[in-house]
C-alpha cells in the first residue's frame, strides 16, 4: 500500500480551519447573517492566541516577505497622513526592497502587504474556500504596525472586512457613518461624510476577530508590541449592480429607451408633465422587458463563475492517476457543483466549465460529489468497478475530486 500526502490541514474544534463556520466561531453563521452582516460591527474575543496559527504567524510573514520576490506596487507604508509611494522602496526591477521597507517600519510606518493570498498558500486556500461557500470574492491584506503606532487615520471602506488579529494587541475604535452601505465609488475621501457616534472601542488580542460593515469609520493603534493582523475583504455584488445591469439589458432591446429626453424640457410645465408621463410609460416598458426568472438565473450563474477552483496539489493528483483503482479513497474538494439534467445527459456545472456525462452515471455523480469520503468501488450505483474508476479519473482531471489515499 502506498499513501499520498494529500491530507488537508486538521480541523479545529470540529470545524475545518478554512471554513466560514471556523471564521465566525463560536458564533453561528445564521446568527451572524441575521444580526451583524451589513448591519453593525461585531467583535469576538476568543481567549485563544493560537487560533490562527494554521493560517499565518509572524514567522510566516517574515519568510513570505524575505523569501518571495514581491512587486513594490503590492506593498504600502502609511503613518497617519503620510502615504509613501511604492517607488520609495522599489528596486530597479520594480520589486520591493525589503531592507528599505523595514527602515520605514522602524520609523513608525505601518507596512501593508496587499493581496497577500497571492503569496501565501494558507491565505489563498482560505479565500478560495470562503468564495466556494459564500459566493463572494474574498481577498487578504496584511497589516504590520510597529509598537505604539497607528496606520491610517479614521476612514471607512467600501467593502465589508473581517480583521483577524494574529500577533500583538491593537486597539480599535469604530464609529457610525452618515453613508449606509456606500457604493464602491463613494470612498471616504471623495465625499464630505464625517464619522458619527462611537460604536465600539475594543482591544484585539491574538485569536480575536472584528467585523466592520462597509461605511463604518474606524481607526486602530498598536499597543506595547508590534501588531500583525489579516484584513479579509469581502467583495460582494449588490442589488444595485443587478438593477443597473437589468436596465442596460432592457435598453439594449428597445430603442425607445435610448431616445433623448425632450428638448427644451426646462421651458414649460407642459413639457415637464409630458416628460413625467413618458418616464412612467418607459419605466413600465422596461419592467416588461426584464425577465425576473432569467435575471435570477444569471445572478446564480455569475455567482458560480466567481467561485475559484481549489487546485492544491492537482499536479500530484494527476500523477497519481496511474495507480487509481477501485480501492482508492476519494473525496470532492468542495461540494460546489451544480447539475443540469436532460433526457439523455447530465451536465456538471463547476467554476466556468460544463462537463457532460451520459444520464446513466447521474447517481454515481451525485454520490461522489456529495463531499463524502468514498472508496471508488463502494460508490452506490449500478456501474461496474471499471466504469466507476473511469468516472472518478475524469472528475479528478477536472479538479472536482481529490485522492485521499491510493492503493497499488
C-alpha positions as CSV (number, residue, x, y, z in Angstrom):
1,X,0.0,0.0,0.0
2,X,1.3,3.5,-0.9
3,X,-0.2,6.6,0.6
4,X,-0.2,10.1,-1.0
5,X,0.5,13.1,1.3
6,X,-2.7,14.9,0.2
7,X,-4.5,15.4,3.5
8,X,-5.7,18.9,4.3
9,X,-4.7,20.7,7.5
10,X,-6.5,19.4,10.5
11,X,-9.9,20.7,11.7
12,X,-10.1,22.9,14.8
13,X,-12.8,22.0,17.4
14,X,-14.7,20.1,14.7
15,X,-14.6,23.0,12.1
16,X,-12.4,23.0,9.1
17,X,-9.9,25.8,9.6
18,X,-10.7,27.4,6.2
19,X,-14.5,27.4,6.6
20,X,-17.0,30.2,7.3
21,X,-18.0,28.4,10.5
22,X,-14.4,28.4,11.7
23,X,-14.0,32.1,10.9
24,X,-17.1,33.0,13.0
25,X,-16.8,30.5,15.8
26,X,-18.2,30.4,18.4
27,X,-20.9,32.5,16.8
28,X,-23.1,30.6,14.4
29,X,-23.3,31.6,10.7
30,X,-27.1,32.1,11.0
31,X,-26.7,34.4,14.0
32,X,-24.0,36.5,12.2
33,X,-26.0,36.9,9.0
34,X,-29.2,37.9,10.9
35,X,-27.7,40.2,13.5
36,X,-24.4,41.6,12.1
37,X,-23.9,41.3,8.3
38,X,-24.2,44.7,6.7
39,X,-25.9,45.9,10.0
40,X,-23.4,46.5,12.8
41,X,-19.8,45.8,13.9
42,X,-19.0,42.6,15.7
43,X,-16.1,41.6,17.9
44,X,-15.3,38.1,19.0
45,X,-12.9,37.7,22.0
46,X,-11.7,34.0,21.9
47,X,-9.0,34.0,24.5
48,X,-7.1,31.7,22.2
49,X,-3.8,33.2,20.9
50,X,-3.2,30.1,18.7
51,X,-6.5,30.3,16.9
52,X,-5.0,31.5,13.6
53,X,-1.7,29.5,13.8
54,X,-2.6,27.3,10.9
55,X,-3.4,30.3,8.8
56,X,-0.4,32.7,9.5
57,X,2.1,33.7,12.1
58,X,4.6,36.5,12.4
59,X,7.4,34.0,11.4
60,X,5.3,33.0,8.3
61,X,5.2,36.7,7.3
62,X,8.9,37.1,7.8
63,X,9.5,34.1,5.5
64,X,7.0,35.4,3.0
65,X,8.5,38.9,2.9
66,X,12.1,37.9,2.8
67,X,11.8,34.8,0.5
68,X,9.3,35.8,-2.1
69,X,10.1,38.4,-4.7
70,X,7.1,40.8,-4.2
71,X,6.4,43.7,-6.6
72,X,6.7,47.0,-4.9
73,X,3.3,48.0,-6.0
74,X,1.8,45.4,-3.7
75,X,3.4,47.0,-0.6
76,X,2.3,50.2,1.0
77,X,3.6,52.2,4.0
78,X,1.4,54.6,5.9
79,X,1.6,56.7,9.0
80,X,-1.4,59.0,9.5
81,X,-1.5,61.4,6.6
82,X,1.9,60.1,5.2
83,X,1.3,57.6,2.5
84,X,4.6,56.6,0.8
85,X,4.5,55.8,-2.9
86,X,5.7,52.3,-3.9
87,X,8.9,53.7,-5.6
88,X,10.1,54.8,-2.1
89,X,11.2,51.2,-1.6
90,X,11.3,49.8,-5.1
91,X,14.4,48.2,-6.6
92,X,15.4,49.0,-10.2
93,X,13.4,46.0,-11.4
94,X,10.2,47.2,-9.7
95,X,10.4,44.6,-6.9
96,X,10.2,45.6,-3.2
97,X,13.4,46.2,-1.4
98,X,12.6,44.7,2.0
99,X,15.6,46.5,3.6
100,X,14.0,49.8,2.7
101,X,10.6,48.7,3.6
102,X,11.7,47.7,7.1
103,X,13.6,51.0,7.5
104,X,10.2,52.8,7.2
105,X,8.7,50.3,9.6
106,X,11.4,51.2,12.1
107,X,10.3,54.9,11.7
108,X,6.8,54.1,12.8
109,X,5.1,53.3,9.4
110,X,2.6,50.6,9.1
111,X,3.6,48.2,6.3
112,X,0.7,46.8,4.2
113,X,1.1,43.7,2.1
114,X,-1.7,43.9,-0.5
115,X,-3.2,40.7,-2.0
116,X,-1.2,38.5,0.4
117,X,-3.2,35.5,-0.7
118,X,-1.2,35.6,-3.9
119,X,1.9,34.6,-1.9
120,X,0.6,32.5,0.9
121,X,-0.8,29.0,0.4
122,X,-2.9,29.1,3.5
123,X,-4.4,32.5,2.8
124,X,-5.1,31.5,-0.8
125,X,-6.9,28.4,0.4
126,X,-8.9,30.5,2.9
127,X,-10.1,32.9,0.2
128,X,-10.9,30.1,-2.3
129,X,-12.8,28.1,0.3
130,X,-14.9,31.1,1.5
131,X,-15.5,32.0,-2.1
132,X,-16.9,28.5,-2.7
133,X,-19.0,28.6,0.4
134,X,-20.4,32.1,0.2
135,X,-20.2,33.0,-3.5
136,X,-18.5,36.4,-2.8
137,X,-14.9,37.3,-3.7
138,X,-12.5,37.4,-0.8
139,X,-9.0,38.9,-0.6
140,X,-6.4,39.4,2.1
141,X,-4.1,42.3,3.1
142,X,-1.6,42.0,5.9
143,X,-1.0,45.0,8.3
144,X,2.3,45.1,10.2
145,X,2.3,48.0,12.7
146,X,5.2,49.0,15.0
147,X,4.5,49.2,18.7
148,X,2.7,52.3,19.9
149,X,1.9,53.3,16.3
150,X,-1.1,54.0,14.1
151,X,-1.6,53.4,10.4
152,X,-4.4,55.1,8.6
153,X,-6.4,58.0,10.1
154,X,-10.1,57.5,10.7
155,X,-11.8,56.3,7.5
156,X,-14.3,53.8,6.1
157,X,-14.1,51.1,3.5
158,X,-16.5,50.5,0.6
159,X,-16.4,46.7,1.2
160,X,-17.0,44.7,4.4
161,X,-14.0,43.5,6.3
162,X,-13.0,40.9,8.8
163,X,-10.0,41.7,11.0
164,X,-8.1,38.7,12.2
165,X,-5.6,39.6,14.9
166,X,-2.5,37.3,14.6
167,X,0.2,38.9,16.7
168,X,0.4,41.7,19.3
169,X,-2.5,43.8,20.5
170,X,-4.4,46.5,18.6
171,X,-7.0,49.0,20.0
172,X,-9.8,49.7,17.6
173,X,-12.4,52.4,17.6
174,X,-15.4,52.1,15.2
175,X,-17.8,54.9,14.5
176,X,-21.2,55.3,12.8
177,X,-21.3,56.9,9.3
178,X,-24.0,59.0,7.6
179,X,-23.5,56.9,4.5
180,X,-25.0,53.5,4.9
181,X,-23.6,50.7,2.7
182,X,-21.7,53.1,0.3
183,X,-21.2,52.3,-3.4
184,X,-17.7,51.3,-4.4
185,X,-17.0,54.8,-5.7
186,X,-18.2,56.5,-2.5
187,X,-14.9,56.5,-0.7
188,X,-14.4,58.5,2.4
189,X,-12.1,60.9,0.8
190,X,-14.4,61.6,-2.2
191,X,-17.3,62.9,-0.2
192,X,-17.9,65.2,2.8
193,X,-19.0,62.5,5.1
194,X,-17.7,62.6,8.7
195,X,-17.7,60.0,11.3
196,X,-20.7,59.8,13.7
197,X,-21.0,58.4,17.2
198,X,-18.7,55.8,18.5
199,X,-20.0,52.2,18.1
200,X,-17.3,50.4,20.0
201,X,-13.7,50.7,21.3
202,X,-12.0,47.4,21.9
203,X,-8.5,45.9,22.0
204,X,-8.0,42.9,19.9
205,X,-5.8,40.1,21.2
206,X,-4.2,37.3,19.1
207,X,-7.0,35.0,18.0
208,X,-9.7,37.7,18.2
209,X,-11.9,38.8,15.3
210,X,-13.5,42.1,14.4
211,X,-16.2,42.5,11.6
212,X,-16.7,46.0,10.2
213,X,-19.5,46.6,7.7
214,X,-18.7,48.9,4.8
215,X,-19.3,52.5,5.6
216,X,-18.4,52.4,9.3
217,X,-15.5,54.8,10.1
218,X,-12.7,53.1,12.0
219,X,-9.1,53.6,13.3
220,X,-6.6,51.5,15.2
221,X,-3.4,51.7,17.0
222,X,-0.9,49.0,18.2
223,X,-0.1,48.7,21.9
224,X,3.1,47.7,23.7
225,X,4.2,45.2,21.0
226,X,4.2,45.3,17.2
227,X,0.9,44.2,15.7
228,X,0.1,41.9,12.8
229,X,-3.4,41.4,11.6
230,X,-5.1,40.0,8.5
231,X,-7.8,42.1,6.8
232,X,-10.1,39.7,5.0
233,X,-12.0,41.9,2.5
234,X,-15.4,40.8,1.1
235,X,-16.3,42.0,-2.4
236,X,-20.0,41.2,-3.0
237,X,-22.4,42.1,-5.8
238,X,-25.2,44.3,-4.7
239,X,-28.8,44.6,-5.8
240,X,-27.9,48.0,-7.2
241,X,-25.4,46.2,-9.5
242,X,-28.2,43.8,-10.6
243,X,-30.7,46.7,-11.3
244,X,-28.1,48.7,-13.3
245,X,-27.3,45.6,-15.4
246,X,-31.0,44.9,-15.8
247,X,-31.7,48.4,-17.1
248,X,-28.8,48.1,-19.5
249,X,-30.2,44.8,-20.8
250,X,-33.7,46.3,-21.3
251,X,-32.2,49.4,-23.1
252,X,-30.3,47.2,-25.4
253,X,-33.5,45.5,-26.5
254,X,-35.8,48.6,-27.0
255,X,-34.7,51.7,-29.0
256,X,-37.4,53.8,-27.3
257,X,-35.4,53.6,-24.0
258,X,-32.4,55.0,-25.8
259,X,-34.1,58.1,-27.1
260,X,-33.1,61.6,-25.9
261,X,-35.2,63.3,-23.3
262,X,-37.4,66.0,-24.8
263,X,-35.6,69.2,-25.9
264,X,-36.3,72.4,-24.0
265,X,-37.7,70.4,-21.1
266,X,-37.0,73.3,-18.7
267,X,-39.1,75.7,-20.8
268,X,-42.7,74.9,-19.5
269,X,-44.8,72.9,-17.1
270,X,-46.5,71.2,-20.1
271,X,-43.2,69.7,-21.2
272,X,-42.4,68.5,-17.6
273,X,-45.9,66.8,-17.4
274,X,-45.2,65.2,-20.8
275,X,-41.8,64.0,-19.6
276,X,-43.3,62.5,-16.4
277,X,-45.9,60.6,-18.4
278,X,-43.3,59.4,-20.8
279,X,-41.0,58.3,-18.0
280,X,-43.7,56.3,-16.4
281,X,-44.5,54.7,-19.7
282,X,-40.9,53.7,-20.4
283,X,-40.5,52.5,-16.8
284,X,-43.4,50.1,-17.3
285,X,-41.9,49.1,-20.6
286,X,-38.5,48.4,-19.0
287,X,-40.1,46.2,-16.4
288,X,-41.9,44.2,-19.1
289,X,-38.5,43.6,-20.9
290,X,-36.8,42.3,-17.8
291,X,-37.4,38.6,-17.2
292,X,-37.1,38.2,-13.4
293,X,-36.5,34.5,-13.5
294,X,-33.9,34.9,-16.2
295,X,-32.1,37.6,-14.2
296,X,-32.1,35.4,-11.0
297,X,-30.6,32.6,-13.1
298,X,-27.9,34.9,-14.4
299,X,-27.1,36.0,-10.8
300,X,-26.8,32.4,-9.8
301,X,-24.6,31.7,-12.8
302,X,-22.3,34.7,-12.2
303,X,-22.0,33.7,-8.5
304,X,-21.0,30.2,-9.6
305,X,-18.5,31.6,-12.1
306,X,-16.8,33.7,-9.4
307,X,-16.1,30.5,-7.4
308,X,-12.4,29.8,-7.8
309,X,-11.3,26.2,-8.0
310,X,-9.1,24.8,-5.2
311,X,-6.4,23.0,-7.1
312,X,-4.0,22.4,-4.3
313,X,-1.7,19.6,-5.3
314,X,-3.6,19.0,-8.5
315,X,-0.3,18.1,-10.3
316,X,0.3,15.4,-7.7
317,X,-3.2,14.1,-8.1
318,X,-2.9,13.8,-11.9
319,X,0.5,12.0,-11.4
320,X,-1.2,9.5,-9.0
321,X,-3.9,8.6,-11.6
322,X,-1.8,5.7,-12.9
323,X,-2.4,3.8,-9.6
324,X,-6.1,4.7,-9.2
325,X,-8.2,1.7,-8.6
326,X,-11.5,0.5,-7.0
327,X,-9.8,0.5,-3.6
328,X,-8.7,4.2,-3.8
329,X,-10.3,6.6,-1.3
330,X,-11.6,9.9,-2.9
331,X,-13.4,12.9,-1.8
332,X,-14.9,16.0,-3.5
333,X,-12.7,19.1,-3.0
334,X,-15.7,21.1,-2.0
335,X,-19.4,20.3,-2.8
336,X,-19.7,23.3,-5.2
337,X,-21.1,21.7,-8.3
338,X,-24.5,22.0,-9.9
339,X,-26.3,19.6,-12.1
340,X,-28.4,20.1,-15.2
341,X,-30.3,17.1,-16.5
342,X,-31.8,16.5,-19.9
343,X,-33.4,13.4,-21.5
344,X,-30.1,11.9,-22.5
345,X,-27.4,13.5,-20.4
346,X,-26.4,15.1,-17.1
347,X,-24.2,18.2,-17.1
348,X,-22.0,19.1,-14.1
349,X,-21.5,22.8,-13.9
350,X,-18.5,23.8,-11.9
351,X,-16.4,27.0,-12.0
352,X,-16.6,28.1,-15.7
353,X,-16.8,24.6,-17.1
354,X,-19.8,22.4,-18.2
355,X,-18.9,18.7,-18.2
356,X,-21.4,16.5,-20.0
357,X,-21.9,12.8,-19.0
358,X,-24.4,10.2,-20.1
359,X,-27.5,10.1,-18.0
360,X,-26.8,6.6,-16.7
361,X,-23.9,8.0,-14.4
362,X,-26.2,10.5,-12.7
363,X,-26.5,8.5,-9.4
364,X,-22.7,8.0,-9.3
365,X,-22.0,11.7,-9.8
366,X,-24.4,12.7,-7.0
367,X,-22.7,10.2,-4.7
368,X,-19.1,11.0,-5.4
369,X,-19.6,14.8,-5.5
370,X,-21.5,14.9,-2.2
371,X,-18.4,15.6,-0.2
372,X,-18.4,12.2,1.5
373,X,-15.1,10.3,1.6
374,X,-15.7,7.2,-0.5
375,X,-13.9,4.1,-1.7
376,X,-14.2,4.1,-5.5
377,X,-15.6,0.5,-5.6
378,X,-18.2,1.5,-2.9
379,X,-19.9,4.3,-4.9
380,X,-23.5,3.4,-4.7
381,X,-24.7,3.0,-8.3
382,X,-25.2,0.3,-11.0
383,X,-21.8,0.9,-12.7
384,X,-19.1,-1.8,-12.6
385,X,-15.7,-1.1,-11.0
386,X,-14.0,-0.2,-14.3
387,X,-16.7,2.4,-15.1
388,X,-16.6,3.8,-11.6
389,X,-12.8,4.2,-11.9
390,X,-13.1,5.9,-15.3
391,X,-15.7,8.3,-14.0
392,X,-13.6,9.2,-10.9
393,X,-10.5,9.7,-13.1
394,X,-12.4,12.2,-15.2
395,X,-13.6,14.1,-12.2
396,X,-10.0,14.3,-10.7
397,X,-8.7,15.6,-14.0
398,X,-11.5,18.3,-13.9
399,X,-10.3,19.3,-10.4
400,X,-13.6,18.3,-8.7
401,X,-12.3,15.3,-6.8
402,X,-9.1,14.5,-5.0
403,X,-7.5,11.3,-4.0
404,X,-7.3,10.9,-0.2
405,X,-5.4,7.6,-0.4
406,X,-4.3,5.5,-3.3
407,X,-3.6,1.7,-3.3
408,X,-1.4,-0.1,-5.7
